[in-house]
Amino acid sequence: MNARAVTLLRCSLGLVFVWFGALKIADVTPVADLVARTAPWLDRDLLLNSLGAAEVVLGAAFWLGRRLLWVAAAASAHLLGTFLVLLVQPHAVFQAGNPLLLTTEGEFIVKNLVLITACLVLMSADQSRVFPSQSTPGRSGVA
């Protein structure tokens, strides 16, 4: 079950990244203006295309399943960047400044906590594959 769950998680993250990235590249994402307002010092089209391309590459890398530790770490770093909206545009994230009342954009950003956690799970699964434990399966180590 663990191997299948990791594969499903990897493929579903890949799908989300490719899908969201393609929407940015095509400039049909509903978060385009939110992203552009978060980094107003950058050219909007360049920003969306760069983020979109990075997301498509990360998604494809998830699908390939190689160097998963690094792919998941890069995806986590990318997702952490979305929390910049909380600092730059808190009015876009919270209703009436109340941190318990999220806007649609706020929910979009907070859900990235789940995606980051999924990346951590994949990093952990890759680590255990690279550095298997020294214990023998089925043994508790208690004498």
Residue pairs with C-beta under 8 A, 6 or more apart in sequence:
2 125
6 121
6 122
6 125
7 65
9 118
9 121
9 122
10 62
10 63
10 65
10 68
10 122
11 62
11 63
13 59
13 62
13 75
13 115
13 118
13 119
13 122
14 58
14 59
14 60
14 61
14 62
14 63
15 59
16 59
16 115
17 55
17 56
17 58
17 59
17 62
17 75
18 55
18 56
18 59
18 60
18 63
19 59
20 29
20 52
20 55
21 51
21 52
21 53
21 54
21 55
21 56
21 57
21 58
21 59
22 52
22 56
23 29
23 52
24 32
24 35
24 48
24 49
24 51
24 52
24 55
25 48
25 49
25 52
25 53
25 56
26 52
27 45
27 48
29 35
29 48
29 52
31 105
31 108
32 44
32 48
34 85
34 89
34 92
34 105
35 47
35 48
35 51
36 44
36 47
36 48
37 88
37 89
37 92
38 84
38 85
38 88
38 89
39 47
39 84
39 88
54 78
55 78
58 71
58 74
58 75
58 78
61 67
61 71
62 68
62 71
62 72
62 75
62 122
68 122
68 123
68 125
68 126
69 123
69 126
69 127
69 130
71 122
72 119
72 120
72 122
72 123
72 126
73 119
73 123
75 115
75 119
76 116
76 119
76 120
76 123
79 112
79 115
79 116
79 119
80 116
82 109
82 112
83 109
83 112
85 92
85 93
85 105
85 109
86 93
86 109
90 97
91 97
92 103
92 105
92 106
93 102
93 103
93 105
93 106
93 109
94 101
94 102
94 103
94 106
95 101
95 102
95 103
95 106
102 110
135 141
